[in-house]
Amino acid sequence: MPSRPIPVLVIVIVYRAERTLLEEIETMPVRLRKLIGTILIIVLVISYALIATTFAELLLGASPWWVHLLYFFFTGLLWVLPAMLIIKWMEKPAKPRS
């Protein structure tokens, strides 16, 4: 089935909606940004722990102790990377509304 080109009007509407959303996020009050960030970090930690533990149970069950140690060492530190991005976003000062 041949693909149809996307009309220019649709591209313009999507671009403007995305730009408006980004402006709203940048002008979000700091307290609201911190609340959202805190909820995101809690969800991140819980889901990451469940996924990492499930993966370890399924694939590392018969592995030696040192493989478990390395796995949990690295996965225990890996969640910090997305958390740092969330915290960096939370700490940005709010831009004044124009």
C-alpha positions as a printed NumPy array, in Angstrom:
array([[  0.   ,   0.   ,   0.   ],
       [  1.6  ,   3.327,  -0.987],
       [  2.031,   5.848,   1.788],
       [  0.319,   9.189,   1.437],
       [  2.228,  12.391,   2.156],
       [  1.249,  14.231,   5.306],
       [ -0.512,  17.497,   4.488],
       [  1.387,  20.634,   5.417],
       [ -1.537,  21.884,   7.489],
       [ -1.315,  18.849,   9.79 ],
       [  2.422,  19.433,  10.257],
       [  1.847,  23.093,  11.148],
       [ -0.912,  22.241,  13.649],
       [  1.216,  19.578,  15.356],
       [  4.226,  21.924,  15.48 ],
       [  2.2  ,  24.732,  17.064],
       [  0.585,  22.394,  19.597],
       [  3.992,  20.995,  20.571],
       [  5.468,  24.478,  20.901],
       [  2.541,  25.599,  23.068],
       [  2.937,  22.539,  25.29 ],
       [  6.668,  23.195,  25.691],
       [  5.98 ,  26.829,  26.607],
       [  3.455,  25.696,  29.221],
       [  5.961,  23.259,  30.708],
       [  8.674,  25.94 ,  30.841],
       [  6.37 ,  28.404,  32.618],
       [  5.091,  25.796,  35.072],
       [  5.324,  26.926,  38.725],
       [  8.237,  25.442,  40.649],
       [  6.018,  23.829,  43.293],
       [  3.963,  22.006,  40.661],
       [  7.119,  20.911,  38.836],
       [  8.543,  19.51 ,  42.087],
       [  5.304,  17.656,  42.847],
       [  5.239,  16.078,  39.383],
       [  8.96 ,  15.265,  39.601],
       [  8.559,  13.612,  43.002],
       [  5.727,  11.433,  41.723],
       [  7.775,  10.524,  38.627],
       [ 10.783,   9.525,  40.748],
       [  8.634,   7.33 ,  43.005],
       [  7.078,   5.621,  39.972],
       [ 10.537,   5.243,  38.388],
       [ 12.096,   3.618,  41.45 ],
       [  9.225,   1.199,  42.039],
       [  8.91 ,   0.111,  38.416],
       [ 12.683,  -0.091,  37.941],
       [ 13.083,  -2.263,  41.039],
       [ 10.313,  -4.615,  39.92 ],
       [ 11.709,  -4.92 ,  36.394],
       [ 15.326,  -5.401,  37.528],
       [ 14.355,  -8.03 ,  40.106],
       [ 12.101,  -9.909,  37.685],
       [ 14.834,  -9.906,  35.055],
       [ 17.336, -11.225,  37.616],
       [ 14.984, -13.996,  38.732],
       [ 14.245, -15.144,  35.205],
       [ 17.741, -15.006,  33.724],
       [ 20.224, -15.209,  36.594],
       [ 18.708, -17.982,  38.701],
       [ 21.507, -20.523,  38.137],
       [ 24.351, -18.01 ,  37.86 ],
       [ 27.205, -17.856,  40.393],
       [ 27.121, -15.372,  43.257],
       [ 29.57 , -12.953,  41.634],
       [ 27.302, -12.553,  38.569],
       [ 24.456, -11.614,  40.91 ],
       [ 26.751,  -9.181,  42.716],
       [ 27.797,  -7.468,  39.481],
       [ 24.261,  -7.387,  38.148],
       [ 22.756,  -5.828,  41.255],
       [ 25.685,  -3.424,  41.598],
       [ 25.176,  -2.029,  38.101],
       [ 21.397,  -2.091,  38.122],
       [ 21.439,  -0.509,  41.572],
       [ 23.309,   2.47 ,  40.131],
       [ 21.605,   2.632,  36.739],
       [ 18.312,   4.094,  37.995],
       [ 20.197,   7.227,  39.045],
       [ 20.599,   8.389,  35.407],
       [ 16.891,   8.977,  34.667],
       [ 16.388,  10.268,  38.216],
       [ 19.106,  12.881,  37.634],
       [ 17.294,  14.114,  34.537],
       [ 14.041,  14.42 ,  36.484],
       [ 15.757,  16.267,  39.333],
       [ 17.492,  18.597,  36.87 ],
       [ 14.102,  19.386,  35.316],
       [ 12.57 ,  19.926,  38.759],
       [ 15.239,  22.428,  39.778],
       [ 15.003,  24.677,  36.724],
       [ 13.714,  28.118,  37.629],
       [ 10.311,  29.001,  36.262],
       [ 10.315,  31.382,  33.321],
       [  7.932,  34.3  ,  33.731],
       [  4.755,  34.187,  31.669],
       [  4.686,  36.735,  28.906]])
